[in-house]
Amino acid sequence: MTGRFKVVFSEEAEEDLLRLFDFALKRELESAAADLTIPECAVEAIRTGCSFLAHSPFSCRKAPPGDNAFVRELLISFGTSGYVALFEIVDSTTVIVGAVRHQREDDYR
């Protein structure tokens, strides 16, 4: 079943995915019990989580400061924490993911 909205990742969001992959890979390489599948699984979890936006983008929380009802955040669980995707509902058919960060990061880059 396809959604009503097309979900598009901006160039910045794609760069965020690469940055998050690199960070997870570095962390795993430095670990005594490295699992080199984790970085790929993390990016896949983000992409899969964002597929939810094709069906129900308005169910996600408004992004701070909350002035624009069309700019929202999606929480994506992964491991003991997860990720946050900042997105905008552009029109009745398109959602653009503008940025992705780890939940423990201070803010979007």
VENSULBEL-V99119 format. One record per pair of residues at least 6 apart in sequence whose ideal C-beta (glycine too) atoms are under 8 Angstrom apart, sorted by the first residue. I is the first residue (numbers start at 1). J is the second residue. D is the distance in whole Angstrom. If there is no record, write none. Layout:
i = <I:I>
j = <J:J>
d = <D:D>
This chain:
i = <2:3:3:3:3:4:4:4:4:5:5:5:5:5:5:5:5:6:6:6:6:7:7:7:7:7:7:8:8:8:8:9:9:9:9:10:10:10:10:12:12:12:13:13:13:13:13:16:16:16:16:16:17:17:17:17:19:20:20:20:20:20:20:20:21:21:21:21:22:23:24:24:24:25:25:28:28:28:28:28:29:38:41:42:42:42:45:45:45:45:45:46:46:46:46:46:49:49:49:49:49:50:50:50:50:50:52:53:53:53:53:53:54:57:57:57:57:58:58:60:60:60:60:60:61:61:61:62:62:62:62:62:63:63:63:63:68:70:70:70:71:71:71:72:72:72:72:73:73:73:73:74:74:74:75:75:75:75:76:76:76:76:81:81:81:82:82:83:83:83:83:84:84:84:84:85:85:85:86:86:86:86:86:86:87:87:87:87:88:88:88:89:90:98:99:99:101:101:101>
j = <54:51:53:54:55:54:55:92:93:53:54:55:57:89:93:94:95:54:93:94:95:50:51:53:54:95:97:94:95:96:97:17:50:96:97:96:97:98:99:98:99:109:85:97:98:99:100:99:100:101:108:109:43:46:47:100:109:42:43:46:83:100:101:102:39:40:42:43:39:102:38:39:42:36:39:34:35:36:38:39:36:79:78:78:79:83:76:77:78:82:83:76:78:83:85:100:74:76:77:83:85:74:76:85:87:97:74:60:74:87:95:97:95:72:87:89:95:72:89:72:73:74:75:87:72:73:75:68:69:71:72:73:71:72:73:86:88:88:89:90:86:87:88:86:87:88:89:84:85:86:87:84:85:87:82:83:84:103:82:83:84:85:102:103:104:102:103:100:101:102:103:100:101:102:103:97:99:100:97:98:99:100:101:108:95:96:97:98:95:96:98:95:96:108:108:109:107:108:109>
d = <7:8:8:3:4:7:7:8:7:6:5:7:6:7:6:6:5:7:6:5:7:6:7:5:5:5:7:7:7:5:7:7:8:8:5:6:6:5:8:6:6:8:7:5:6:6:5:6:4:7:8:7:5:6:8:6:8:6:7:7:7:7:8:6:5:7:7:5:8:8:6:4:5:7:4:5:6:6:5:7:8:8:8:6:8:8:6:8:5:8:7:6:8:5:7:6:6:4:8:7:7:7:7:6:8:6:7:8:6:6:5:7:7:7:7:5:5:8:7:4:6:5:8:8:6:5:8:8:6:7:6:8:5:6:5:6:8:6:4:8:7:8:5:8:6:8:7:5:7:6:8:7:4:6:6:8:6:7:5:4:7:6:7:5:6:8:5:6:7:6:6:7:5:8:6:5:7:5:7:5:4:7:8:6:6:6:5:6:7:5:6:5:6:8:4:7:7:5:7>
